[in-house]
Structures are given as C-alpha cells and as structure tokens.
C-alpha cells in the first residue's frame, strides 16, 4: 500500500502519475512519459493519464525547439537539427520543429555544408 504526503492511499495509477509529475518537474521527459504509459497500461481509458502524457509531449517538444532555436542563432546547425529531431519524436506534427528543421537544412545547403 502506498500513501501520499496526506497519508491517503494511492492507487497504482495515481502512483505512476505522481511519479510522472515529479519527473516532468525535473525535466526527465522520457521517464515521465514512461510513467504515464505505465498508468495507461493499467487503465487505457484514464483521461488524466492521457492528458498528462500529451502535456509531457508538448512541454518536451517546446523545450527542444527552444534549444534548437538558440543553437541555430549560434550557427550550431547539426546540434540544432538534433534538437528538432528530438522535438519531433515527442510531437511528430509540431509545425515549429518541422519549419525550423527545414530552415536549418536550407541554410546548411546555402552555406555548402553536408
């Protein structure tokens, strides 16, 4: 039996989601997503787990895009591309990541980089 800090009994799903929140706060998005996935394996209809999982993906993608933009501004094109790819792993349809990646590829091509 697991209890929260209010000494209330937590269900296994609640435990996974509490861990996911803590990991998200620490920036450990892969592990946080894994905890949400574990909660969804126990209850595939859990709206709370689905919502949290989607939020983790959006936040992780946004952080990778911010990093990609900073790297692009410093003309560090390959690391910026890696950050775009990381963002797209979390959110494959993310327009900001898709557009920035295309821009980086275009700049590299114009500069004669491979």
Secondary structure, DSSP 8 states (H G I E B T S, - for coil): -EE-TTS-EE-HHHHHHHHHHHHHHTT-HHHHHHHHHHHHHH-TT-HHHHHHHHHHHHHHHHHHHHHHHHHHHTT-HHHHHHHHHHHHHH-TT-HHHHHHHHHHHHHHHHTT--
